[in-house]
Amino acid sequence: MVDDWPPTAIAALRYALGAAGLSGLLLASEGRPGFAFGRLRLQLLRGASVAAATLAFFSSLFFMPLAEATTIIFVAPMITALLAPLFLCEPLRRATWVASIAAFAGVLVILRPNLAELGIAALLPLVSACGMSALFIANRAGAGHASPLAMQASLAIVAAPILLLAAGAGHLTGGPGLAIGWPPLAVAAKCALVAVTASSGHLLIYLGTTRTGAASIAPMTYVQLLVATTLGWLWFGDRPDGVALAGAVVIVAAGLYLWRVQRNPG
């Protein structure tokens, strides 16, 4: 869609549709009391985190292949593991530092050609990774304060206006590729599809982080890397080069090493 409509507008429409759909489901299942989310600052943090992550990721696809952008985002488990002890009092082990250093080395391997070609835009996936890490931690901190459906509705309700403001600001700047016109029907339909699939994915992430540590569940999202690489290759012809593959191997290996150590401390 990034060639048909501004990425800021795509992100805004995706969350506007998600907020409307989730609010309707919440109203039907829990009524008006379901919207008493509680812990307002935490809900604002969750929504702002996912809004920043979504905006940065969608914008990165304007500049770089899907597989590379997705690969860089997978430093999020390491960032989560580093921050979890600070905010959640989860234990910080030597393995966390080892895995984090290795993962960032993998990111530098991937960014080495892109940073020179794209400049600061090549760092957008890192911004997205930080946003997702904040979401993992906030999900864990907010576990049990509302139903899973209510937590997902609050996420979209907070994120949607932030992204709408970002899209409007981009339109007013007159920057290239940021002017918003009426979306093509195909784009609107795809945004609706993303709203359904991504909301389902966020729900599953939330359920996972409420049942175990945030640092433990984050590496499970590595399957996304395999899917993104495959789809990018088949649909867009973005065949990853040797440098990108080497960086991906380092990041995934670091994440799986961290996960293994956390499951088997001995």
N, C-alpha and C positions, 0 to 999 in steps of 0.2 A: 504493500500500500504506500510505501514511502515515496514512490514516484508519482502517485496520483493525488496525494493530499499531504499537508504539512504534518510532520511527526507530532508536533505539539497538539494539533487538532485531533489526530488519531488517538493519542493518549487521553485527551479530555473526553471524547465521545465514548471511548471504551469504558471509562469509569462513570460517566453519567448514566450510561445504559446499565452498568453493573449496580450502581446505587439505586436506580429505579426498580430493577428486578429484585434485588435482595430486600429492599424495603417492602415491596409487595408481598414477598414470601414471609417476611417477619411479621407483617401486620396480619396476614392470614393465619399464621400458626400461633402467635403469642399475643396478638392484639396490641393496643397502645402501650401497655406496661413493658412490652419487649424493647421499646425504644429508650427506656431508662438505663442507659449503658453504664453510668457510674465511672469513676476515675477519669474525669474529663481530660486531664493533662496527658494521661497515658494514651487515650484514644486519639488525641491530637498528634502525639508522637508517632503512633502507628500509621495514621493517615498521611502525615507529612513524609514519613520515611518511604512508604510505598509510592507516593506521588513523585518524590525525587528520583527513586530508583526507576520507575516506569518512564519518566520524561527523559532521563539520561540514556536509558537503554534504547528507547524508540529513536532518539536523536542520533545515537551512535550508528544505527543501521543506515542513516543517511550518508555516512562517510566510510563505513568499513563492512566487510562481509559478515554474515550472520554467525558463522562458526567462530570467527576470531573474537567478535564482540561477546558471544556467549562464553567462550573459554576464559576470557579475562574476568568475567563476573564470578567465576568459580573460585576466586580468592575469598569470597564471602564467608565460607565456613571457617577459614583461618582468622579472619577479622572477628567473627563471632566468638571463636574460642579465646581470642585475646581479650575481648571486652566482657565476656560472661563472668569472669572472676570479679571484675570491678563492679558490675551492676547486679549480678545475680548470686554472688558469693559461691559460684561454682569453682572447683579446684583448678589451679593453673599448674600444669606439669611442664617438665623440660621438653616433652614431646611436642607440646603446643608451639614452643619457640622454634624447634627444629622444622616442623611442618610449615610454619608461617614463613620462615626465611626461604625455604625451598619453593613455596608457592609464589612468593613475590619474585624470586629469581626466574620462575617460569613465565610470569607476566612480563618481566623485562625482556626475556627472549622473544616473546610475541610482539611486544611494542617496539622493539629495536628498529624494524623497517617502517612501521606505521607512524611512529613519533616524528620521524624526519619528514615524512610525506604529508601527514595530516596536521601536525602541530598539536595544539592543546586539545583538539577534538578527539584525539586518540585516547585521552584519559577519561572520556565519558563512561565507558564500562566500569572503570574503577569507582566512579561516583555512584553508579548503580549498585555495585557490590557493597559499598558502605551503607547505602539505603536499605538493602535487603538484610544486612547484618543487624541494623537497628530494629528492623521489623521482627527478626527471629527473637531478639532479646526482649522486645516489648511484648510479643506474644506470650513468652514464658512468664513475664512479670504479671501479665493480666489474666493468666489462666484461672478459671473458676469464678470470675467476677460477672460473667454473663454467659448465655448459651453460645455455642459455636456459631449458629446462624446470626445471632445478634452481634457477635464480634466481627463477622465478615461484613455485615451491613454497616456497622460503624466505620469500618475501614474504608469502604467505598464512599460513604456519606462525607467523610472528612477529605478524602483524596480528590473527589470530583470537583469541588469548587476551587481547590488549589490549582488543579490542572486547567480548569476553564480560565482562571486568571492568567496562568502562564501562556495559554494559547492566545488570549486576547492581547496580552502584552507583546507577544511575538508578532501578531498581526499589525499592531500599531507602530512597531519599529520599522516596518516596511522592509525587513531583511529578506534576502533571497530565499525562496522556498517556505516562507512563513505566512504568506498572505492566505487568509481563509476564505474560501468560497463555499457554495453549497456542495456538500459531498456527493460524489457519484453514488448511485444506488448500490453498486457492488461494494464500494468502500464501507457504506453504512452496514451492509449485511455482514461483511467480514469483521467489523468492529463488534457487532452483536455476537458473532461466533467467539471472538476472543474474550468478550465479557463473560460468556458462559464458561468457557474452558479455563480461563485464568482465575475466575472466582472459585471454581471447583478446586483448582490447584492450591490457591491460597487457603481454602478451607482445610484441605488435607495437611498442608504445612502447619497450620494452627493446631490441628488435632494431634499431630506428631509432637510438636514442641510442648504441648500440655501434658504429654505422657512420659517424656524423658527430657534430658538436658538439651538446651538449645544448641550447644556445641556438638552434641551427639547426632542430632537429626539433620543438621545442615549438610553433611557430606552425602546424604542419600539423594540429594537433588542432582548428583552427577549424571544420572541417566539423561537429564536434559541436554547435556553436552553431546552425548552420542546422537540424540534425536536431531538437535540443531545442525550438527555437522552433516548428518545424512541428508536432511531436507535441503540444506544449503547447497549441497553437491548435486542432488537430483533435480531440484526446481530452478536453481539460479546459476548452476555451473560454477559455484564457488569452491573449487577443489583446493583444500588446504595444502600449502607447501610444506616442505620439510621443516622449516623454522617454526611455523605455527604448530605442527604436529609435535615437535620436540617440546615446545613450551606447554602444550596441553598434557603431554605425558607426565611432565614434572609436576604440574598442578594437581592432576588427578592422583598421582602416586602420593603426593604429600597429604592430600585429603584422606585417602584410604589408610595411610599409615597412622594419621591422627585418630581416625575412627577405630582402628584396630587396637591401638594403645588404650583408648578410653573404655573399650569393651573388655579388654583383658589387661588390667594394670600390671599384672605380674610379668 
